[in-house]
Amino acid sequence: MDTINDRIYSLRIQAGISQQRLADNLNLSRRAISLWETGRRTPDIPSVLLLAGYFQVSLDYLIKGSRA
């Protein structure tokens, strides 16, 4: 099952950027990105909003995997 963690990782890889670059672009720590991608933590709502805006995807897609 595809999770928010998988979607963050996939979006970052598709964008061709490192965890550090994503963290720098969003003014977050690389550790936070790593924890999200490995599923050890889940991003909070403000971070989900940042990610959705950065990757230009809907909140539905990021959270639930729905593209519609």
N, C-alpha and C positions, 0 to 999 in steps of 0.2 A: 504494500500500500504506500502510495506517494504521500509524504508528509511535508509540512512547511519547511522542515530542515532540508529535505531533498530538493524542494523547489528553490530555496535560497542558493544551495550549492549549484544546481543546474543553471540558474539565471546568471550566477557569477561566472561560471565556466563559459557559457554562451557569450557573455560580454568580453571574455578574454582578459579578465583582470584577476589579480592576486587577492588574497584575503586582506593583505596590508593595504593595497590600493583602495579596496572597497571601504575598509575601515577609515582610511584617511579622507575619502570623499564624503563619508557620512559623519565624520567627526566622532567616530567610535573607536574602541580598541580592537586590535586584531584578535585578541583572545575572545572577545564577545562573538565575533564572526565565527571563529573556530568552534566555540561551544554550541552555537546555533546549528552549524552545519553537521556536527557530530551527534546532535540530538541530546546533548547533556543539559542544555538549557533551551528555553523557548523565548523568542524576543517579546518584549513588552509592546503595548499598543503604540506608543510613540515611535518605537523602532520599526514596527511593521509598516506604519505610515511612511516613514523615511524610505524603507526598502521598496515599497510599492511605487512611490514617486520616482525613485532613482531608476528602477528597472522598467518603469512605465507599464505596470501591470495592475489589474484591479485587486482590491483587497480580497474579494471572493476567490480569485485565482491563488493568491499567495496563501491564504488561510485554508481554503477548502479544496483548491485545485480546480475550481469551476472556471471555465473561460467565458461562459455566457453571462 
